[in-house]
Amino acid sequence: MTPEEAKQQVIREVDSHREELVGLARRLFAHPEVGFQETQASGWLCDYLEGYGFRVERGVCGLDTAFTASYGQGRPAIAFLAEYDALPGLGHGCGHNLIAASAAGAGVAARAAVEGWGGRVVVVGTPSEEALGGKGLMVQRGAFEAIDAAMMVHPGVRDALANGSLACATLEVEFLGRPAHAAARPELGVNALEAMLLAFQAINSMRQHIRETDRIHGIITHGGEAPNVVPQFCSGKFLVRATDEEYLEGLKERVLNCFRGAAAASGAKFNYRWGEVQYAPMRHNLALAQAFADNLTALGRPLPAPNLRRSFGSTDMGNVSQVAPSIHPIIAIATEDIPPHSQQFAQAASSPQGEEAMLLGAKGLAMTAVDLLATPTLLEKVRQEFGGQRQA
């Protein structure tokens, strides 16, 4: 069997699984689960892959809803990453139901490459991309140490082969004040909510003097109990983003100074905690990306050239890309006037257009696995670009 024959087999395989994959995407969409609570989603994906001969290990890396599903033996090992967590209040407003189904479909279709040239394909179930960085935890715990290439396809509002992404740190803060009657004896109180508002104002002022590529944004998660009581407790959650981790470290300290100043001005006490996982910027492997682009062109969907100056936000796929050659292309399922993380985008994630993009992504990923397993020179080029030899 030639590589081209294997790719045609991949296409037929995805087409033959259309009903199952679309059904899986719809089931995930209809039963959204937030990060680290994706019990049904991970279970459905594992059941599907087990049904097609994959060796499934559930609850990997100490995470109940993470899994690995392998077909074949040894190296090279090509990974397809599945995301399946939903957004609180929005469901699959980021289209992770489509990411999960495309990864599962790619894994099953890529069995043809393993049968032809050996090696291994692995579908990696990665929980809680949206908020808690499940992939980052899995990287820390060694889930990608034996992976030679890692791939996923994300739905979006424009096609993209490779866009930049921002390093991101999560900050949880709280101010502790002193309650008092807000009308009768306000002078006895220390207003924790006012301290938080001062911090917001300081951050807004600081935004004028940071790089235009960087971002700071947050919410108040608790602002008081009653309007006639001086708030004694206020908490918030913030994201601090920058194009590189070195600049991010300095920006994090400047953000903390906004909160420290607000504490000093208000008299409230200030506590904070940085998240356990910091999202790394995406390190795109352009040799691998070009192979994927060539396959999508063959499928009738050419992708634009990489634009690493344009950012799509942050992703814990960036953490994976620091330890294994990786790609994170985007296939549009909606027009550019529809914002991701919205009800309109969620509707697109359950639309015929979204489901066609999911099937297209599955084909492109599996075809790229054929290239990697059947063409040692491509795999070597991918490894060299990543930064050195990796022993099989």
N, C-alpha and C positions, 0 to 999 in steps of 0.2 A: 504494500500500500504506500503510495506517495503522500507527501504532506498535503497536496491539493485534494487528493482523494479523501484523506482524513478530514479535511475541512468541510468537504461536501457532506460527509457522514455526520459531522457535528451539526451542520445546518438542518439536516433531516431529523436528527435526534431532538433538537430543540423544538422543531415544528411538531414532531410526534408527541411531545410533552406539553404542547400549548395549553390544552384544557386543564391539566394538573397545575401548571405553573401560574396561570391566570387565576385559577381557583385558590391557590395558596396565597397569592398576593391579595385577593379579595378577602379571604378569611383573616389575614393579618390586619388588613385595613378595618374590618368590622369589629375587631377585638383589640383595640390599642392598649398597650401596656407600657408604663414609663420605665425608666432605667432601673436595672437590677430586679425588676418585677415581671420580666417577660417570660413567665413560666409557660404559658400556652404557645407563644411564638417559637421559643427554642424547642419545645417538645414537638410541634408540628414539623419543623425543619428537620429535626433528627429522625423522626419517623419516616419522612419522605426519603431521606438519604439512605437510611438503613434498608429501605425497600428496594434500593437499586445497588446493593452490594457494598455499601460503604461501612467501614469499621468506625463506629461512633463512640466517642467518649464524652459523657455529659458532666457538667459541673467542673470543668477544668480550671486550673489556676486559682482554686478556692472560690470561684464565682459560680453560684448556683445555676445561672442562666447562660453561661458560656459553654461552648462545646467545640470539639474538633471531629471532623468526619473525613477519613482517609480512604483512598482507593489506590492500590499499587503498593510498591515497596521502595524503600531507600531514597536515593537522590538521583537526579534533581527533584526537588519538591516544589510544586507550584501551588500557591494558596489563592483562593477566592474568598474574600471577606464579606460576611453577611452582617448587616446592621438591621435591627428590628425593634428598637425602642421608639416610643411615641412621645409627643410633646404634651405636657399637662394642659388640658383644656382644648387642645387643637387636634389631638389624635395624630394621624400620620401627615402632618403639615410639612414634613420634610421628605416624605416619600420613602421612608425606610422599608415599608412593605415591599416596594419595588426592588430595592437593593437586595433584600433577603432572597426574594424569588429569583432574581437574576444570578446571584451567587450559587444558589442550589441548582438552578438549571445549567449553569456553566459547568459545575462539578460533574453532574451526570453526563453531560455531552462530552466532556473532556476524557472520559474513560477510553474513548477511541485512541487518543494519543498515548495513553499508558499501555494499552494493548499493543500498539504498534512499535513503541520505542522504549518502553520501560519507564522507570521513575515513579512519581507519585503525585496525585492531585489531592489537595486538602481544602475542604470548606471549613472555614474558621468562623464560628459564631461569636460575635463580639458585642456584648451588651452595653447599654448606657453610653452611647456616643454623645448624646445631646448635652449632658451636664456633668457626668462624673468620670469620663475618660476611661471607659472599660478597656480599650486597646492599650492605653498607657499602663494600666495595671498588668495586663497580660504580657506586655513587653518586659516589664520589671520582673515578672515571674517566669520568663524564659520561653513563652509560647512560640516565639518566632526564631529561635536559635537555629533550627534545622530547616529553614525555609529559604529557597533560592530566589523566589520572586513572589511578590504579593500584589494582588490586583483587586479592584472593585470599580463599579460604575455607579455614579450618583445622578439622580434626576435633578434637573434645574430649569432655568428659563432661557438659557442659551447653550448651544453646543460648545464644548471646550475640551481640548486635548489635555492641556496642562495650564492651570492658573495658579498663581501664588496663594499661599494661605498664611495666616498670622499665628505666631506663638501666642498662647493665651493662658493666663493665670486666673483662678477663681479666688475671690476674697470674701469672707464672711466677717461682718463687723457688728458690734453692739455697743451702745452707750448706756451707761447706768447713771440715773439721776436720783432725784428725791421727790416723792409725790407731795402735793399740797392742793388745797382748794384753789382752783384757777381764778376765782373772783374774790373770795373773802381774804385769802392770805397767800397770794402768788409769790410774795417775796420770800416765803419759806421753802419754795420748791427749787429744784434743779431740773431743767427741762431737757430730757434726753432726745425728744423729737427735734427741738430747735438745734441741738448739736448736730444731728444728722442733716438737717436742712443747711446748716452752715457748711458742712463737709461737701454737700452737693454743689453749693455755690462756689466753693474753692476749686472743686474739680472742673466746673464749668469755666471758671477763669483760667485755669491751667491749660485747658484745651486749645487756647489761642497759641500756646507756646510749645506744642509737641508736634512731631512730624505728622503731615497730613494723612499718612498711611495708617497711623495708629489709632486705637479706639479705647475709650473708657466708658462703661455704661453700667447701670445697676438699678435695683429696685429696693424699696422699703418693704420688708417682710412683716414688721410689726411696728406700729406707730403710736400705740397708746390704747387705753381702755375706755375712756369717756371724755367728752369735750370739756367737762367741768373739773377735770383732774389733771394737774400738771403731769405729763407722761414721765414715769420713772424708768421706763425701759423702751429702747428703740433698737431695732436690728435691721440689717440690710445685707444684700448680696450683690457683688460687683464682679465684672469681668474686665480685665486689663489685657490689652492685645497690642502686639508690636510685630514688625516684620522679622525681627531676629531676637534670639533669646538674650543676647548681651544687652541690647537696648532695653528689653523688657525688664531686666533686673533693676536698672536705674529708674525706669518709669514706675515700677512697683514701690520703690522707696518714696518717690515724689507723691504718689497717691496716699501712702500712709501718712505723710506729713500733712496732707489736707485734713485727715481725721484727727491727727494729734493737735493741730491748731484749733480745730473745732472743739475738742475736749478742753483745751486750755481756756478758750474764750467763754465757754458755757459753764465750766465747772463740773461737767459730767466726766465720769470715768470711761475709758475706752479700752475695749478688748477686740482682738482680731485673730483670724486663723486663715492661713492660705490653704487651698485645696491640696489634697494628697497627690494629685496628678496635675502636672502642667503640660498643656498641649504644645507639642513642638511644631515648628513650621514644616510644611510639606516639602520633601526633597524628591522631586520628580526624576525618575530615571528616563531620560529622553530616548535612549535606544529601545527600551521596552515600550514607551509611549508610541514611538513611530511604528513599531510592529502592530500595535493595537489599531492605530490610525489606518494603516494599510488594509487591515482586515475590515474595518468599517467602511472604507472606500469601496472595497470589493462587494460589500453588502448594500451599496448605494447611499451611504450616509457619510460623505467626507467631513472631517473635522477641521476647524481652523488651526493654524499653527499655534504652538505654545505662546502664551502671553503671561509671563511670570510676574509682570507688574500689576496685573489685575488680580484682586483678591476675592475669593468667594467666602471669606470668613475664617473659621478655624475648624480643624478636625483632628481627632486623635489618630487618624491614619498618618498624620505627620510623625507621630511617635514610632509607628511601624516603619516608616520610610527612613528613619535613622539607623535601623538595624537590618533591613532587607531591601533590595531594589524594589521600588513600588511605583504604581500609577494610580491616579484618582480622576479619570476623565469624567466629563459631565455630558449627559444627553438631555436635550430640552424636552420637556413635556408640557410646557406652557409658554405663553408669550412674556416678553420682558416687563410688561406693565403689571404682572402678577407677582407679588413679593413672596419668596419662600417664607416658611413659618407663618402661613396665613390659611384661613378657611378656603380661599380660592385655590391655593396650591394643593391643599388636601383633596379638593375635588378633582384636580388634575391627576393626583396619585391614584385615583380610582376610576379614571376615564379610559376609554379605548386607546387614546393617544399615549397615556402613561403605560398601559399594558404592552403596547407595541414596542415602546422604548425599552421596557424591561426585557422582552424577548430578544430584541436587537442586541442589548448589552450582554445577555447570556451567550449569544452566538459569538460576538466579538471577543469576549473573554476566553471562551473555550478554543476558538481558532488561534488566539495568541498562545495558549498553552501548547497547541500543536507545534507552532513555530519554535517555542522554547525547547520542547522535548525532542523534536525531530532535527533541529539545526544547532549542533553544538557551538558553531561559530557565533550565532546570535547570543546564546547564553553566555559565552565568554565575553562578548562585547558588553553585555549588560553588567556582568561582574566587574569588568575593568572600569567601566564608568562609575560604578558604585564606590570603587576605591581600593581594589585589590582582589587577589585570588580568594575564592572560597572553596575549600576542599569538598569534593563530593564524597 
